[in-house]
Amino acid sequence: MNIVLLDDPDWIDDQCVQLRGRRQQHLIQVLGVSVGSTVKVGQLGGLRGLGTVISTSTDSIQLRVTLDQPPSPRHPFTLVLGLPRPKMLRRVLRTCAEFGVADVHLIHSRRVEKSFWQSPLLTPAKIREALQAGLERSGDTVLPQVTLHHRFRPFVEDQLQTLADGRSIYIAHPGDYPQLGHDSQGEAVVMIGPEGGFIPFEIDLAGAQGVAPRAMGSRILSVDTAVTAALARVWI
């Protein structure tokens, strides 16, 4: 935990917070803080700063907090991902939060099993938990916005261009294409398929909407590796 994330219920007045449970245990048992220690803190969705320990007990810890630093910059890519299999989903969401992605769109495609949409990991609470784990690792405070789209064609034909709002749209796909990142140093929408990738019909349908294929090397990558590789092409 490289930042202690604070939420509205934590505040006991306009300067102090009281933490219980997992965060209190981490501060005491892992970081070994005591009265007078300082730790990095941040308000979820807001500023970052420092918290000074002012009291501890067996089940809670109180910090006096100063928030005076902005959140980390956002990554320039918006991600559109074929819904990963559940065992990968948490890792993928955590990675998106670590890189500072502002918007993630999870979509259905031919090679996404319909049962994946029934995963309890897609509940708002579980999505938030995975994203918050990424923020805690990276020292950030702003949760990515995750949107679910259950049908591929309506998303691509009716929503994708509006989502892009004039930005370039790329689709990661093996082949003799320019490398992702060589011409996308600014803001862009990047589509990454599920395990097995997008099928040819989906590539063609996206192409009809002006989506340009981009390669990421000669190897076939798993979804979680592909997400990391794509985001690392443009660093912030």
C-alpha positions in Angstrom: 0.0 0.0 0.0 1.8 3.1 -1.3 -1.0 5.5 -0.4 -3.8 5.3 2.2 -7.1 6.1 0.4 -9.7 8.0 2.4 -13.4 8.1 1.8 -16.0 10.4 3.1 -17.1 8.2 6.1 -13.5 8.2 7.4 -13.5 11.9 8.4 -14.3 12.8 12.0 -13.7 16.5 11.4 -12.3 18.8 8.7 -8.7 17.8 9.6 -8.8 14.3 11.0 -9.7 10.8 9.9 -10.3 7.5 11.8 -9.4 4.3 10.1 -10.4 0.7 11.0 -10.1 -2.7 9.6 -7.7 -3.5 6.7 -6.1 0.0 6.5 -5.6 0.2 10.2 -4.1 -3.3 10.3 -1.8 -2.5 7.4 -0.5 0.7 9.0 0.2 -1.0 12.3 1.3 -4.4 11.3 3.0 -3.8 7.9 4.2 -0.2 8.1 4.8 -0.2 11.8 3.6 3.3 12.4 3.2 4.9 15.8 2.1 8.3 17.1 4.0 11.0 15.1 4.6 8.8 12.0 3.6 10.3 8.6 2.2 8.3 5.7 1.0 9.2 2.2 -2.8 9.7 2.0 -5.3 10.7 -0.6 -9.0 11.4 -0.8 -10.7 9.1 -3.3 -11.4 11.2 -6.4 -9.5 14.1 -5.0 -6.2 15.5 -3.6 -3.2 13.7 -2.2 -1.0 14.6 0.8 0.3 13.4 4.1 -1.3 12.1 7.3 0.3 12.2 10.7 -0.7 9.6 13.2 -2.2 11.2 16.3 -3.5 8.2 18.2 -3.7 4.4 17.9 -5.8 1.7 19.6 -6.4 -2.0 19.2 -9.0 -1.4 16.5 -8.5 2.1 15.1 -6.0 4.7 14.2 -6.4 8.5 13.8 -4.5 10.7 11.4 -4.3 14.5 11.0 -4.4 15.0 7.3 -3.1 17.7 4.9 -4.2 17.4 1.3 -2.3 19.7 -1.0 -1.2 17.7 -4.1 -3.2 17.0 -7.2 -3.9 13.4 -8.4 -1.5 11.9 -10.9 -2.0 12.7 -14.6 -4.4 10.4 -16.5 -3.1 8.0 -19.2 -3.9 9.3 -22.7 -5.5 6.0 -23.8 -9.1 5.0 -23.3 -9.3 1.2 -23.3 -12.0 -0.9 -25.0 -11.5 -4.5 -23.9 -13.2 -7.7 -24.9 -14.4 -8.9 -21.5 -11.5 -11.0 -20.1 -12.1 -14.4 -18.4 -12.9 -13.8 -14.7 -9.5 -15.0 -13.4 -7.9 -12.3 -15.4 -10.4 -9.5 -14.9 -9.2 -8.4 -11.5 -5.6 -8.2 -12.7 -6.6 -6.2 -15.8 -8.7 -3.7 -13.8 -5.9 -3.3 -11.3 -3.4 -2.6 -14.1 -5.7 0.0 -15.6 -5.9 1.8 -12.3 -2.1 1.6 -11.8 -1.5 3.2 -15.2 -4.1 6.0 -14.6 -6.5 5.0 -17.3 -9.6 7.3 -17.0 -12.1 5.1 -18.9 -12.4 1.4 -19.5 -15.1 -0.1 -21.6 -15.7 -3.9 -21.3 -17.5 -5.3 -24.4 -18.8 -8.5 -25.6 -17.3 -10.2 -28.7 -17.6 -13.6 -30.4 -14.8 -15.1 -28.3 -16.1 -13.9 -25.0 -18.1 -16.7 -23.3 -21.5 -15.5 -22.3 -21.0 -17.0 -18.8 -18.3 -14.4 -18.2 -21.0 -11.7 -17.8 -22.4 -13.6 -14.8 -19.1 -13.3 -12.9 -19.5 -11.8 -9.4 -16.3 -9.8 -10.2 -18.5 -7.6 -12.4 -20.5 -6.3 -9.5 -19.8 -2.6 -8.8 -18.3 -3.5 -5.4 -15.9 -6.0 -6.8 -14.9 -3.7 -9.7 -14.2 -0.9 -7.2 -12.2 -3.2 -5.0 -9.9 -4.2 -7.9 -9.5 -0.6 -9.1 -8.8 0.6 -5.6 -6.0 -2.0 -5.2 -4.4 -0.5 -8.3 -4.6 3.0 -6.9 -3.1 1.9 -3.6 -0.1 0.4 -5.5 0.5 3.4 -7.7 -0.2 6.2 -5.2 -3.1 7.6 -7.1 -6.6 8.7 -6.0 -8.9 8.7 -9.1 -10.8 5.5 -9.9 -11.2 4.7 -13.6 -14.7 4.7 -14.9 -15.7 1.2 -16.0 -18.7 0.8 -18.4 -20.1 -2.6 -19.5 -21.4 -3.2 -23.1 -23.1 -6.5 -23.7 -23.4 -6.3 -27.5 -20.4 -5.8 -29.9 -22.1 -4.5 -33.0 -24.3 -1.8 -31.4 -21.3 -0.5 -29.4 -19.0 -0.3 -32.5 -21.6 1.2 -34.9 -23.6 3.5 -32.5 -21.3 4.4 -29.6 -17.6 4.1 -30.6 -17.2 7.3 -32.6 -19.1 9.3 -30.0 -16.8 7.8 -27.3 -13.7 8.8 -29.3 -14.9 12.4 -29.8 -12.5 13.0 -32.6 -9.6 11.0 -31.2 -7.9 8.3 -33.2 -9.2 4.7 -32.6 -6.8 1.7 -32.9 -7.4 -2.0 -32.6 -4.6 -4.3 -31.5 -4.3 -7.1 -34.0 -1.4 -9.3 -35.2 -0.2 -8.6 -38.7 1.8 -6.3 -40.9 0.5 -3.1 -39.4 2.3 -0.1 -37.8 3.2 -0.6 -34.2 0.9 0.7 -31.6 2.4 3.9 -30.1 4.5 4.9 -33.1 1.8 7.4 -34.2 -0.4 7.5 -31.1 1.5 9.6 -28.5 -1.5 11.7 -27.9 -5.0 10.7 -26.7 -6.5 7.7 -28.4 -9.0 4.9 -28.0 -7.4 1.5 -28.0 -9.3 -1.8 -28.5 -7.9 -5.1 -27.3 -9.7 -8.4 -27.9 -10.3 -11.3 -25.5 -8.3 -14.5 -25.4 -8.1 -15.5 -29.1 -8.6 -11.9 -30.3 -11.3 -10.4 -32.3 -12.7 -12.4 -35.2 -12.3 -11.1 -38.8 -15.9 -9.9 -38.9 -15.3 -7.8 -35.9 -12.1 -6.4 -37.3 -13.9 -5.5 -40.5 -16.8 -3.9 -38.7 -14.5 -1.8 -36.6 -12.5 -0.9 -39.8 -15.8 0.4 -41.4 -16.0 2.9 -38.5 -12.5 4.2 -39.1 -10.7 2.0 -36.6 -7.1 1.4 -37.6 -5.3 -2.0 -36.8 -2.0 -1.7 -34.9 0.5 -4.4 -34.0 2.3 -5.0 -30.7 5.2 -7.1 -31.9 5.3 -10.6 -33.4 4.2 -12.6 -30.3 0.7 -13.5 -29.3 0.0 -12.0 -25.8 -2.5 -13.0 -23.1 -5.0 -10.3 -22.3 -3.4 -9.1 -19.1 0.0 -8.9 -20.8 -1.5 -7.1 -23.9 -3.1 -4.5 -21.7 0.2 -3.8 -19.9 2.1 -3.7 -23.2 -0.4 -1.3 -24.8 -0.4 1.1 -21.9 3.4 1.0 -21.6 3.7 2.2 -25.2 2.8 5.7 -24.2 4.1 6.5 -20.7 3.0 9.5 -18.6 
